[in-house]
């Protein structure tokens, strides 16, 4: 589903952040990408989603056999790529429901499916909220405006559930959450696991992985993947810290 | 009156003097002597002033050259044929949905056949300015003869000389007129001319009313509209203005409001259409603890220009002013906001805030914003804020990252930005109408892309 080959990327100020990433994620798999602060985790997520401010200087990214980097950010999303933001953006004046319906219908148009009217959309919303055990309280507010940290992350998970992506990248969705919010996020991720969907969890801590069991764990350091393994690698990292890995690499 | 005059005349004023003098302007109107005298005196003032200069602050953002090159003389007669399919279409386009109390003017004159305001409640008087001159001189004469706050305003003087009609609304003390009153100004497009309208709203003590004035038209014309609002103590008045003039039209709207003690004025202006639109508000707070909310937005494209000017003059203590204006300019459009708040000596405990926020979308668009506070009292709370910028890139990326195409995402953000200013407009039918006009204008921008 996702093939990253020798990906190098730098900030527009010239600093190179990614220095040759190789990563292959297949359908139905959950990968965790771990690493210390500044290792390039969030840059990887940003480059995959198509955020401005980064320049890919080398390497390729193939997504569903297409050149991901050639697509505009909104096209990537309509093709089924979803990024859960580390810092979801507040958008005053744009109602959360209206926003989400516009997004869903953009995707449906792209797939040649009929748009959902307000009533149909509401039925889907209610079903998803129930599935995730979320309340309706966030829906009538402006997108992320005045949301607590936990509410913002719940909103990301809710959007993911609504958009049903093929590839979901969660950028530190677990950071700053209390245990209850973490469980909601984990439940959302586990419910999204399916044979035709891939999930990439970017995280600093092993904590989330107590609730979501990854198929593969990668350690990102200095802009490269320095070690990969199964879920036991996460536990090892927790025990030994990133410093040890660095020494070994 | 002959064309030979005994006062100094600026060159650009001469065609208007001649139009006034030519035979019949006064004689045809059969107006009382006091009004004829008032018109002559106003015309003399205009002749002396000439067109405003771009070197002065008040007119620096408006290009008057087209008007100087080709005078637009007043419409001379009401052409019944002008009440055609065109104006009916305009009315259907701009009118509030559902039954309303509606007063329509075509080419600056009352059009009874398009108006529906029977069964007004007791204590509400509504009629054309021409009718008021005949039937209610008590209401209008003293008002016209009171010297304007700024006698140096040339187009206000021209309006006084040439106004054909307008509306007069009186709400008696203690009366709450709950239905929104709709005043619709249409332009038939049959004449390339100037339309001068003069209107008056008198809100009695403890009364309440809400008015929306919509302007729409066809062809090339110059609208020069002056409205005076007088709020008695504890009166509440809301006035919304919706300007969707024709693409080639000039629109100069002036509002002069006087606030009595503890009265409340809410004014909102949405400027969407017209080649050149100027919306000029003067509010004088004369009684203690008055409150005035001024809001508005312009949304410009092509080579449109719009200018919002506000002058709030606090002459009494305890007054409150809230200003919230938004501007959007795309393509080669140019917008400007100039806001002045004056607090006179002794007007203590005045609380005034002014905010002007603007989006400039495109390298050839521009918006100027110029707040001005003049404070001569020491115990006041006054502030202003101004911002000019582009759309929030982070918000745009967030929307796009959910699959919303760039153009649609931009429209959502612009709409949210403009709508915020209109969200406090009361009553709800007027607010909903303004919000839907904003959405429609944005959709038309998208089509142009």
Interface residues (C-beta under 8 A of the other chain):
Chain A: X49 X50 X51 X52 X72 X73 X74 X77 X78 X83 X85 X88 X89 X90 X91 X92 X93 X94 X99 X100 X102 X103 X106 X107 X110 X142 X143 X159 X163
Chain B: X392 X393 X394 X395 X397 X398 X399 X400 X401 X402 X403 X404 X405 X406 X408 X409 X412 X413 X415 X416 X417 X419 X420
